[in-house]
Amino acid sequence: MTSLTTALRLALLALVLAPLAPRAALAQPEARSMYNQDRLAELFYARRDSLDDIPEVRYHNYVLADASGLDIVARAKLYSDVGDGDVATGKQRLTIPAFLNGVYMDAAGNLPDVGVGDTLILPDHADLDFRAYAPFPRHWAGAASFDKMFVIHKGVQAWAAYRHGELDRWGLVSTGKDESETPNGRFNFNWRELHRVSTLSPPGQSWDMRWVFNFFDERGIHIHQYYALPTNGAASHGCVRLMTADAQWIYDWADGWVTSNGTANDALASRGRIIRQGTMVLVLGQQANGVPQRFRQTETGPELILVDLPADPYSIRPGSPQQVQFDRARRAATSS
C-alpha cells in the first residue's frame, strides 16, 4: 500500500476528530500548526477525475486503545497499524490525517495530543480525488447558471469553488474569531494583491498576507495565505486564512471586479465606479464552537454532514453596500 493511499485512507475522513478529546490540537497554539504546505498540496491534489466518476465514500470509527491503558502504547499501535507494521512509516503517513484532524504532530512525527479513547473517522476508500471527501455537495443546482461561485462555511470551516454548479475544488479555512467574526452574507470578489501588509500589524511588526483577494472592500476583509495551516478553527481578525496552495489557486481562479479605474489586478487603485462585479462569494453557517463538526454519528456509523446550499444564491442577504446597490439595479432591470 502506498504512502499516499494510506494517508488518504486515514486522513481524508479523519476530517475531524470525533467530538473529541481535550487533547485535540485545536486548543493548542498556532505555532503547532506548522507543516510542509507544499507536500500537503501534492497529496491533496495529485488526482483529478471526472466528478461523476468519483465513488461515494463510507466511514467508520477507529478508536485508539490498548490493554495497557497507556496513551504512548496506543499511539505506537496506531503508528504500526498505519505503517503496515512499521512505526516510522506510520508516522510519515499520518501527516495528512494530523492536518485534517487539527492534531499536532511534532518534528519526530509523534501525535502527543492523541491517546486512549480518542476516535478517528476513517474512509473506506483511499487514494481518491480530494473532492470525494468534501463537506459540500458535488452538484449544486442553484449555482448552475453561474460561471463561478465561491462559498465559505463557518460551521465546517471550509471553502468550496463551483463552476456551473459542479464542485471544482475545496479546502479548509480559518475565519474570524468570536470578537472579530467574519460577516455572513453575499459578496463578490473585488481587488487582489500578491502581497499586502495587514493594517492591523502592531507597531514595529509586519503581518504579511500573500495571494490576497478582497471580497468586502468597505471593511477590508479578504481571503489570503497564512503561514500556519487553517486547522485551529475560527482564529483570525476577520479575514479568511487559507493554506498556500489554496490561496494561490483561488487567486488565479476567481474573477475580480472591473471598474472605471481598471481591474482587480490594479489592486486598491482599481477603486472606482463598478462596471462589472467579480465572482460571487457566499459566507454561510454559524460560528464553529470549538472543533468544526463535519460528521454525525448514526446507528450504522459516522456520516459526513453536507453543507446545505441555497436554491437561489440571491436569497442570501447582501453583505455589503456594493451588493445592495447591484440588487437595486438588478430588480430595476427585471421590472422594466
Buried (B, 14 or more C-beta within 10 A) or exposed (E): EEBBBBBBBBBBBBBBBBEBBEBBBBBBEBEBBEBEBEEBBEBBBEBEEEBEEBEEBBBEEBEBBBEEEEBEBBBBBBBBBBBEEEBEBBBBBBBBBBBBBBBBBEEEBBBBBBBBBBBBBBBEBBBBBBBBBBBBBBEBEBBEEBEBBBBBBBBBBBBBBBBBBBBBBBBBBBBBBEEBBBBBBBBBBBBBBEEBEBEEEEEEEEBBBBBBBBBBBEBEBBBBBBBBBBBBBBBBBBBBBBBBBBBBBBBEBBBBBBBEBBBBEBBEEBBEEBEEBBBBBBBBBEBBEEBBBBBEEEEEEBEBBEBEBBEEBEEBEBBBEBBEEBBEEEEEEEEE
